Amino acid sequence: MEVAYLINQYPKTSHSFIRREILALEKAGVRVHRTAMRGWDAELVDPEDIAEQKQTYYLLKGGAVPLVSATAKQLFRNPKKFWAAARQSLRMMRKSDRSPAVHAITLAEACLQAEHLAEVGAQHIHAHFGTNSAEVAMLTSMLSGIPYSFTVHGPDEFDAPRFMKLGDKVHHAKFVAAISDFCASQIYRWAEFADWGKIRIVRCGLDPAYVLEPSPAPIYPRRLVTVGRLGGQKGHWLLVQAAALLKQRGVDFELVLVGDGELRPDIEGLIAREGLGDTVTITGWASGDEVRHQILAARAMILTSFAEGLPVVIMEAYALGRPVLATEIAAIPELVREGETGWLFSAGSVEAAAAAMLRCLEAPDVACADMGRRGQALVRERHNLDQEAAYLASLFREQSISR
């Protein structure tokens, strides 16, 4: 089975779950051709990402000439299919938040992708995210006749489903993979009822070897850790304010922020103004091994996100036997269960975050350990990478047979 994976930017530090899925698919007997729009010039640290970069075909790497040439070839060789794709591209422009020029480039990317897939012999196209990559996959399918599917993660797809014509992308796809039950529910909202049967739950997974059992006790039992990009969606500003509230109340604890991003200077400024220099630490960018070390060193992990799909880092924390505190949004309650595997609190509330942190810090050590073990069992059951990759491979093969 030959499948072309299409991602807007690949490899990318925050997309390591896609790399793991690709490698698991190859282990399951699927040959994966990596294609992306961007990423050939990305500065990478992880050796596995560097290796993936060398295997990826980039649609925009050659500039305008290959795009124009591919578009002309599609127009003259397959005029009927080309104009069908062009009409769909015009439909995508209506009430879009992207300019007509960007949509025209997207059609050109699809023409070049169709040319490339004919060379490599791909039988199926699979895009990650229902955004630009899914549009390129849809148009490529119309040009080439190769069926396509895509994985929806959220929250970006659900912020502007009408602008990105999510329903159209579902309609033309052979199937759509949703990473959670909540994700599936949001696709149902924007897809035609006749297309609901295309939606399949394919969860993000962890390598079973990542699970650590038995899990060691935390090195720093009064430490909480958060992992994520220091950007607006993750709510680090609110988390630091919650930490300041606990500090004012005389609570003894540490907080480690693992990650980097555009808001780091602002967050560092807030830490300084609140006098939290001896309580809150920012590590900056961290490798997968460092993230694992930081989670294991802490009592629990906390996420104050305002918008999410289902963070893989929650699965990682549970795999290592650590409970999780998180905002009660999107698919997070599917894994973080109040009083069973962790603590849930309202998004956007400093008081609610501080109260959850205090509940965790005051809980008996044995209770935290039990929550971590229950979370670990949930990850074993629902987020086994090999199991999910085998299911996804079976969906690809079904589409190949149905052709």
C-alpha positions as CSV (number, residue, x, y, z in Angstrom):
1,M,0.0,0.0,0.0
2,E,1.5,3.3,-1.1
3,V,0.1,6.4,0.7
4,A,1.1,10.0,0.3
5,Y,1.0,12.0,3.6
6,L,0.5,15.7,3.1
7,I,1.2,18.3,5.9
8,N,1.4,22.0,5.6
9,Q,4.8,22.1,7.4
10,Y,6.8,19.0,8.1
11,P,8.8,18.1,10.2
12,K,7.9,20.4,13.0
13,T,8.7,20.2,16.7
14,S,5.0,20.3,17.7
15,H,4.1,17.6,15.1
16,S,6.2,14.8,16.5
17,F,2.9,12.8,16.8
18,I,2.7,12.8,13.0
19,R,6.2,11.4,12.7
20,R,5.4,8.7,15.1
21,E,2.2,7.8,13.2
22,I,4.1,7.6,9.9
23,L,6.8,5.3,11.4
24,A,4.1,3.1,13.0
25,L,2.3,2.9,9.6
26,E,5.5,1.8,7.9
27,K,5.9,-0.9,10.6
28,A,2.3,-2.0,9.7
29,G,3.3,-2.5,6.0
30,V,2.3,0.9,4.5
31,R,4.8,2.8,2.4
32,V,4.5,6.5,3.2
33,H,5.6,9.2,0.8
34,R,6.1,12.4,2.9
35,T,5.0,15.6,1.2
36,A,4.7,19.1,2.6
37,M,4.3,22.7,1.5
38,R,7.0,24.0,3.9
39,G,9.7,22.9,6.2
40,W,12.8,22.2,4.1
41,D,14.6,25.1,5.6
42,A,13.5,24.6,9.2
43,E,16.2,24.5,11.9
44,L,15.8,21.2,13.6
45,V,17.4,19.7,16.7
46,D,15.8,16.2,17.0
47,P,17.8,13.7,14.9
48,E,14.5,11.9,13.9
49,D,13.1,15.2,12.6
50,I,16.3,15.8,10.6
51,A,16.0,12.3,9.1
52,E,12.3,13.0,8.2
53,Q,13.2,16.3,6.5
54,K,15.5,14.4,4.1
55,Q,12.7,12.1,3.1
56,T,10.1,14.8,2.5
57,Y,9.1,16.2,-0.9
58,Y,8.3,20.0,-0.7
59,L,5.8,21.6,-3.0
60,L,7.1,25.1,-2.6
61,K,10.8,24.5,-2.5
62,G,11.3,25.1,-6.2
63,G,9.5,28.4,-6.2
64,A,7.0,29.6,-8.9
65,V,8.4,27.8,-12.0
66,P,7.5,24.2,-11.0
67,L,4.1,25.3,-9.9
68,V,3.3,27.2,-13.1
69,S,4.7,24.3,-15.2
70,A,2.6,21.7,-13.4
71,T,-0.5,23.8,-13.7
72,A,-0.1,24.2,-17.5
73,K,0.5,20.4,-17.8
74,Q,-2.7,19.6,-15.9
75,L,-4.7,22.1,-17.9
76,F,-3.6,20.7,-21.3
77,R,-3.4,17.0,-20.4
78,N,-6.6,16.7,-18.3
79,P,-8.7,19.8,-19.1
80,K,-12.0,18.3,-17.8
81,K,-10.5,17.4,-14.4
82,F,-8.5,20.6,-14.2
83,W,-11.6,22.8,-14.7
84,A,-13.6,20.7,-12.1
85,A,-10.8,21.4,-9.6
86,A,-10.7,25.0,-10.6
87,R,-14.5,25.3,-10.0
88,Q,-14.0,23.8,-6.6
89,S,-11.2,26.2,-5.9
90,L,-13.5,29.1,-6.8
91,R,-16.1,27.7,-4.4
92,M,-13.4,27.6,-1.7
93,M,-12.8,31.4,-2.2
94,R,-16.4,32.3,-1.3
95,K,-16.5,33.9,2.2
96,S,-13.0,32.7,2.8
97,D,-10.5,34.3,5.2
98,R,-7.8,33.7,2.6
99,S,-7.2,35.8,-0.5
100,P,-8.0,34.6,-4.1
101,A,-4.2,34.6,-4.8
102,V,-3.6,32.1,-1.9
103,H,-6.4,29.8,-3.3
104,A,-4.8,30.0,-6.8
105,I,-1.5,29.0,-5.3
106,T,-3.2,26.1,-3.5
107,L,-4.6,24.9,-6.9
108,A,-1.1,25.1,-8.3
109,E,0.3,23.1,-5.4
110,A,-2.4,20.5,-6.1
111,C,-1.3,20.3,-9.7
112,L,2.4,19.8,-8.7
113,Q,1.3,17.2,-6.1
114,A,-0.7,15.3,-8.7
115,E,2.4,15.2,-10.9
116,H,4.6,14.0,-8.0
117,L,2.2,11.3,-7.0
118,A,2.0,9.9,-10.5
119,E,5.8,9.5,-10.4
120,V,5.8,7.7,-7.0
121,G,2.7,5.6,-7.6
122,A,0.7,6.6,-4.6
123,Q,-2.7,4.9,-4.2
124,H,-4.1,7.2,-1.5
125,I,-3.6,10.7,-0.1
126,H,-3.9,11.5,3.6
127,A,-3.6,15.0,5.0
128,H,-3.1,16.0,8.6
129,F,-5.4,18.9,9.7
130,G,-8.5,20.1,7.9
131,T,-7.0,23.4,7.0
132,N,-4.8,24.2,3.9
133,S,-3.4,20.7,3.6
134,A,-6.8,19.1,3.3
135,E,-7.7,21.6,0.5
136,V,-4.6,20.7,-1.4
137,A,-5.4,17.0,-0.9
138,M,-9.0,17.5,-2.1
139,L,-7.9,19.3,-5.3
140,T,-5.1,16.8,-5.9
141,S,-7.7,14.0,-5.7
142,M,-10.0,15.8,-8.2
143,L,-7.0,16.2,-10.6
144,S,-5.6,12.7,-10.3
145,G,-8.4,10.4,-9.3
146,I,-6.5,9.3,-6.3
147,P,-8.8,9.1,-3.2
148,Y,-8.0,11.2,-0.2
149,S,-8.7,11.4,3.5
150,F,-7.6,13.7,6.3
151,T,-7.3,13.8,10.1
152,V,-9.0,16.6,12.0
153,H,-7.4,17.7,15.3
154,G,-8.9,21.0,16.3
155,P,-9.1,23.7,17.5
156,D,-8.1,25.5,14.3
157,E,-10.7,23.6,12.1
158,F,-13.5,24.5,14.6
159,D,-12.5,28.2,14.8
160,A,-13.5,28.9,11.2
161,P,-15.3,25.9,9.7
162,R,-17.4,27.9,7.3
163,F,-14.4,29.9,6.0
164,M,-12.3,26.8,5.3
165,K,-15.3,24.8,3.9
166,L,-14.9,21.9,6.3
167,G,-18.1,20.4,5.1
168,D,-16.9,20.4,1.4
169,K,-13.7,18.7,2.4
170,V,-15.6,16.0,4.3
171,H,-18.0,15.5,1.4
172,H,-15.2,14.8,-1.2
173,A,-13.1,12.7,1.2
174,K,-13.3,8.9,1.3
175,F,-13.1,9.0,5.1
176,V,-12.2,11.5,7.8
177,A,-10.2,10.6,10.9
178,A,-11.2,12.4,14.2
179,I,-8.7,12.2,17.1
180,S,-11.4,12.1,19.7
181,D,-15.2,11.8,20.3
182,F,-15.4,15.5,20.8
183,C,-13.6,16.1,17.6
184,A,-16.0,13.8,15.8
185,S,-19.0,15.7,17.3
186,Q,-17.7,19.0,15.8
187,I,-17.2,17.5,12.4
188,Y,-20.8,16.2,12.5
189,R,-21.9,19.8,13.1
190,W,-20.5,21.0,9.8
191,A,-20.8,17.9,7.6
192,E,-23.9,16.8,5.7
193,F,-25.8,14.1,7.4
194,A,-25.2,11.8,4.4
195,D,-21.4,12.1,5.1
196,W,-21.5,11.3,8.8
197,G,-20.7,7.6,8.1
198,K,-17.3,8.7,6.8
199,I,-16.1,9.8,10.2
200,R,-13.8,7.4,12.0
201,I,-12.2,7.8,15.5
202,V,-8.4,7.3,15.0
203,R,-6.7,8.4,18.2
204,C,-3.2,9.8,18.6
205,G,-1.1,7.2,20.2
206,L,2.1,6.5,22.1
207,D,4.6,3.8,21.6
208,P,3.8,1.1,24.2
209,A,7.5,1.3,25.2
210,Y,6.9,4.8,26.4
211,V,4.8,3.6,29.3
212,L,6.8,3.4,32.5
213,E,5.6,0.8,34.9
214,P,6.1,0.8,37.8
215,S,6.3,4.6,37.9
216,P,8.9,6.1,40.3
217,A,7.9,8.6,43.0
218,P,8.4,12.2,41.9
219,I,11.8,13.7,42.7
220,Y,10.2,17.0,43.7
221,P,6.8,16.2,45.3
222,R,5.9,19.9,45.6
223,R,6.5,20.6,41.9
224,L,4.0,21.0,39.1
225,V,5.0,21.1,35.5
226,T,3.4,22.4,32.3
227,V,4.5,21.5,28.8
228,G,3.6,23.6,25.7
229,R,4.4,26.5,23.5
230,L,4.5,29.8,25.2
231,G,1.7,31.3,23.1
232,G,-1.8,32.7,23.6
233,Q,-3.8,29.5,23.5
234,K,-1.9,27.7,26.3
235,G,-2.9,30.2,29.0
236,H,0.5,30.5,30.7
237,W,-0.2,34.1,31.7
238,L,-3.2,32.8,33.7
239,L,-1.1,30.0,35.2
240,V,1.6,32.3,36.5
241,Q,-1.2,34.5,38.1
242,A,-2.6,31.4,39.8
243,A,0.9,30.6,41.1
244,A,1.1,34.1,42.4
245,L,-2.2,33.7,44.2
246,L,-0.9,30.5,45.9
247,K,2.3,32.2,46.8
248,Q,0.4,35.0,48.5
249,R,-1.4,32.4,50.6
250,G,1.8,30.9,51.8
251,V,1.6,27.6,49.8
252,D,4.9,25.9,49.3
253,F,5.4,24.7,45.7
254,E,7.4,24.9,42.5
255,L,6.2,25.4,39.0
256,V,8.2,24.6,35.8
257,L,7.2,25.8,32.4
258,V,8.7,23.6,29.7
259,G,8.6,25.2,26.3
260,D,9.4,28.4,24.4
261,G,7.5,30.8,22.2
262,E,6.5,34.4,21.3
263,L,5.1,35.2,24.7
264,R,8.1,34.2,26.7
265,P,9.4,37.8,27.4
266,D,5.9,38.8,28.6
267,I,5.6,35.8,30.9
268,E,9.1,36.3,32.2
269,G,8.1,39.9,33.0
270,L,5.0,38.8,34.8
271,I,7.1,36.3,36.9
272,A,9.5,39.1,37.8
273,R,6.7,41.5,38.7
274,E,4.9,38.9,40.9
275,G,8.2,38.1,42.7
276,L,8.1,34.5,41.6
277,G,11.7,34.1,40.5
278,D,12.3,31.5,43.1
279,T,9.1,29.6,42.4
280,V,8.5,29.6,38.7
281,T,11.1,28.4,36.1
282,I,11.0,28.5,32.3
283,T,13.2,25.8,30.7
284,G,12.9,26.9,27.1
285,W,12.7,24.4,24.2
286,A,13.1,20.8,25.4
287,S,13.8,17.6,23.6
288,G,11.5,14.6,24.0
289,D,13.9,13.1,26.6
290,E,14.0,16.3,28.6
291,V,10.2,16.6,28.6
292,R,10.0,13.0,29.9
293,H,12.5,13.9,32.6
294,Q,10.6,17.0,33.6
295,I,7.3,15.2,33.9
296,L,8.8,12.4,35.9
297,A,10.5,14.9,38.3
298,A,7.1,16.5,39.1
299,R,4.1,15.6,41.2
300,A,1.7,16.3,38.4
301,M,1.2,18.1,35.1
302,I,-1.0,21.2,34.6
303,L,-2.5,22.7,31.5
304,T,-4.4,26.0,31.5
305,S,-5.2,26.0,27.8
306,F,-8.0,28.1,26.3
307,A,-8.3,25.9,23.2
308,E,-7.1,22.4,22.4
309,G,-7.7,19.2,20.4
310,L,-6.5,16.5,22.8
311,P,-2.9,17.3,23.9
312,V,-0.5,14.3,23.4
313,V,1.4,15.6,26.4
314,I,-1.5,14.5,28.6
315,M,-1.1,10.9,27.3
316,E,2.7,11.2,28.0
317,A,2.1,12.3,31.6
318,Y,-0.3,9.4,32.2
319,A,2.1,6.9,30.6
320,L,4.7,8.0,33.1
321,G,2.2,7.7,36.0
322,R,1.6,11.3,36.7
323,P,-1.9,12.8,37.3
324,V,-3.0,15.8,35.2
325,L,-4.8,19.1,36.1
326,A,-6.4,20.7,33.0
327,T,-9.1,23.0,31.8
328,E,-12.5,21.4,31.1
329,I,-12.5,22.1,27.4
330,A,-12.7,20.1,24.1
331,A,-11.7,16.5,24.4
332,I,-9.6,16.9,27.6
333,P,-12.4,15.4,29.8
334,E,-12.1,12.2,27.8
335,L,-8.8,11.6,29.5
336,V,-8.7,13.9,32.5
337,R,-11.5,12.7,34.8
338,E,-12.2,14.7,37.9
339,G,-11.1,12.8,41.1
340,E,-10.2,9.7,39.0
341,T,-7.2,10.5,36.9
342,G,-6.7,14.2,37.9
343,W,-8.5,17.5,38.3
344,L,-10.6,19.6,35.9
345,F,-11.1,23.4,36.3
346,S,-12.8,26.2,34.3
347,A,-10.8,27.8,31.5
348,G,-10.0,31.5,31.9
349,S,-10.3,31.5,35.7
350,V,-7.2,32.3,37.9
351,E,-9.1,31.2,41.0
352,A,-10.2,27.9,39.5
353,A,-6.7,27.1,38.4
354,A,-5.2,28.0,41.8
355,A,-7.9,25.9,43.6
356,A,-7.1,22.9,41.4
357,M,-3.4,23.3,42.1
358,L,-4.0,23.5,45.8
359,R,-6.2,20.3,45.7
360,C,-3.4,18.5,44.0
361,L,-0.7,19.7,46.3
362,E,-2.8,18.8,49.4
363,A,-3.8,15.4,48.1
364,P,-2.1,12.4,49.8
365,D,0.9,11.1,47.8
366,V,-0.8,7.7,47.5
367,A,-3.9,9.4,46.0
368,C,-1.8,11.1,43.3
369,A,0.0,7.8,42.5
370,D,-3.4,6.0,42.2
371,M,-4.6,8.7,39.8
372,G,-1.5,8.4,37.7
373,R,-2.0,4.6,37.5
374,R,-5.6,4.9,36.4
375,G,-4.5,7.4,33.8
376,Q,-1.8,5.0,32.6
377,A,-4.4,2.2,32.2
378,L,-6.6,4.6,30.2
379,V,-3.7,5.4,27.8
380,R,-2.8,1.7,27.4
381,E,-6.4,1.0,26.4
382,R,-7.2,4.0,24.2
383,H,-3.9,5.4,22.9
384,N,-1.7,2.5,21.8
385,L,0.2,3.8,18.7
386,D,0.6,0.4,17.0
387,Q,-3.1,-0.4,17.5
388,E,-4.2,3.0,16.1
389,A,-1.8,2.8,13.2
390,A,-3.0,-0.7,12.3
391,Y,-6.6,0.6,12.2
392,L,-5.6,3.6,10.0
393,A,-3.7,1.2,7.7
394,S,-6.9,-0.9,7.4
395,L,-8.9,2.2,6.4
396,F,-6.3,3.0,3.7
397,R,-6.5,-0.6,2.3
398,E,-10.3,-0.5,2.3
399,Q,-10.3,2.5,0.1
400,S,-7.7,0.9,-2.2
401,I,-9.9,-2.3,-2.6
402,S,-13.1,-0.2,-3.1
403,R,-11.5,1.6,-6.1
